[in-house]
Amino acid sequence: METLSTDEVIVQRALGGDAEAFGELVRRWERRIFALTYGLLGREEDARDATQETFLAAFRNLRGFRGEAKVSSWLHRIAVNQCLTRQRRAKVRNEAALEDDVDATGGFAAPLEYSPANVAEGRQRTAAVRRALNGLPLELRQVVVMKEFEELTFREIAEALDLPLSTVKSRLYTGLKQLQMRLAKFGEGI
């Protein structure tokens, strides 16, 4: 029976020529990186592409991993950079594309026992949260998504974004305040 390896051991195995090791790292982190990219980009297709690009970049730069930060922080930083690159190329996406995504995916899955009215209300809330989150400046949205949705620690976020801990905390506070104000504004129309 194979014991679980740490991420750092997996990286060392991959660097040592173990062809399966990097695939193990991808399987271990793929869902979390996708959730992060989806939270930052807001569209499933873009998030899938950014996730794939993250792992391609990680594979290409595997020899550059020095072990100064955790592998998870390294992957999160690559993912954030991939999202930034995509957003620079696309400039600012319009709100209609975000609403189309929510309509296409149905927002969060609802249990069958919910009434159609409850499901519709839940979808409206999901759409409002996505619009509010998408309206935040990128530097605030990154921290809010990483802390509130990815549940990373302040230290992990600071490492991934190469920011001082105090900056991460300040951005989270500011981002949550702005998100709260935006949601209050959207709440009038819900």
Secondary structure in CASP SS format (residue, H / E / C, confidence):
PFRMAT SS
TARGET T0000
AUTHOR 0000-0000-0000
METHOD secondary structure of the structure
MODEL  1
M C 1.00
E C 1.00
T C 1.00
L C 1.00
S C 1.00
T C 1.00
D H 1.00
E H 1.00
V H 1.00
I H 1.00
V H 1.00
Q H 1.00
R H 1.00
A H 1.00
L H 1.00
G C 1.00
G C 1.00
D C 1.00
A C 1.00
E C 1.00
A H 1.00
F H 1.00
G H 1.00
E H 1.00
L H 1.00
V H 1.00
R H 1.00
R H 1.00
W H 1.00
E H 1.00
R H 1.00
R H 1.00
I H 1.00
F H 1.00
A H 1.00
L H 1.00
T H 1.00
Y H 1.00
G H 1.00
L H 1.00
L H 1.00
G C 1.00
R C 1.00
E H 1.00
E H 1.00
D H 1.00
A H 1.00
R H 1.00
D H 1.00
A H 1.00
T H 1.00
Q H 1.00
E H 1.00
T H 1.00
F H 1.00
L H 1.00
A H 1.00
A H 1.00
F H 1.00
R H 1.00
N C 1.00
L H 1.00
R H 1.00
G H 1.00
F C 1.00
R C 1.00
G C 1.00
E C 1.00
A C 1.00
K C 1.00
V H 1.00
S H 1.00
S H 1.00
W H 1.00
L H 1.00
H H 1.00
R H 1.00
I H 1.00
A H 1.00
V H 1.00
N H 1.00
Q H 1.00
C H 1.00
L H 1.00
T H 1.00
R H 1.00
Q H 1.00
R H 1.00
R H 1.00
A H 1.00
K C 1.00
V C 1.00
R C 1.00
N C 1.00
E H 1.00
A H 1.00
A H 1.00
L H 1.00
E H 1.00
D H 1.00
D H 1.00
V H 1.00
D H 1.00
A H 1.00
T H 1.00
G C 1.00
G C 1.00
F C 1.00
A C 1.00
A C 1.00
P C 1.00
L C 1.00
E C 1.00
Y C 1.00
S C 1.00
P H 1.00
A H 1.00
N H 1.00
V H 1.00
A H 1.00
E H 1.00
G H 1.00
R H 1.00
Q H 1.00
R H 1.00
T H 1.00
A H 1.00
A H 1.00
V H 1.00
R H 1.00
R H 1.00
A H 1.00
L H 1.00
N H 1.00
G H 1.00
L C 1.00
P C 1.00
L H 1.00
E H 1.00
L H 1.00
R H 1.00
Q H 1.00
V H 1.00
V H 1.00
V H 1.00
M H 1.00
K H 1.00
E H 1.00
F H 1.00
E C 1.00
E C 1.00
L C 1.00
T C 1.00
F H 1.00
R H 1.00
E H 1.00
I H 1.00
A H 1.00
E H 1.00
A H 1.00
L H 1.00
D C 1.00
L C 1.00
P C 1.00
L H 1.00
S H 1.00
T H 1.00
V H 1.00
K H 1.00
S H 1.00
R H 1.00
L H 1.00
Y H 1.00
T H 1.00
G H 1.00
L H 1.00
K H 1.00
Q H 1.00
L H 1.00
Q H 1.00
M H 1.00
R H 1.00
L H 1.00
A H 1.00
K H 1.00
F H 1.00
G H 1.00
E C 1.00
G C 1.00
I C 1.00
END
